[in-house]
Amino acid sequence: MADKIGIFTRFSTAVSEWTGRPVVFVLAVAAILAWALTGPVFGFSETWQLVVNTGTTIITFLMVFVLQNAQSRDTRAIQTKLDEIILTSRAENRFIGIENLDEEELKRLNALLGEAAKRDRHARETALSAYHDGSEAGRDEAEEAPPLEPAAPR
């Protein structure tokens, strides 16, 4: 499996790990300070300003692609792991693939899950209260949260 990792994938992973280190941040700050300190030497000329503007623009432009590649792979890996957990647990399999829903559908599903969590929490609190009171009432309520509405079609 590791043999199939492409050159750009290895490169983007290495660059994103390297640039995320504190020492790289310190080096970047040092470079900007060095540039700023040379301002009086070059009379704060347009060329002096162009050097930092061009350099930072090129670095930013290239880093967008490198970091996006690394982030997309991480997101896919996390999503795959979550799908595996869903498939091997008692969780609802209908949630597999919801990352492909549009923003409004995701907001609606999130609201439904929030309501279900509130109902589940209330049922558990009621059952716990009944348990502490020595009553059997409410124990079955906490067994399972009420079912959600069907998820939007994919």
Secondary structure, DSSP 8 states (H G I E B T S, - for coil): -GGG--HHHHHHHHHHHHHTSHHHHHHHHHHHHHHHHTTTTTTT-HHHHHHHHHHHHHHHHHHHHHHHHHHHHHHHHHHHHHHHHHHTSSS-GGGTTGGGS-HHHHHHHHHHHHHHHHHHHHHHHHHHHHHHTT--TTTTTTSS----------
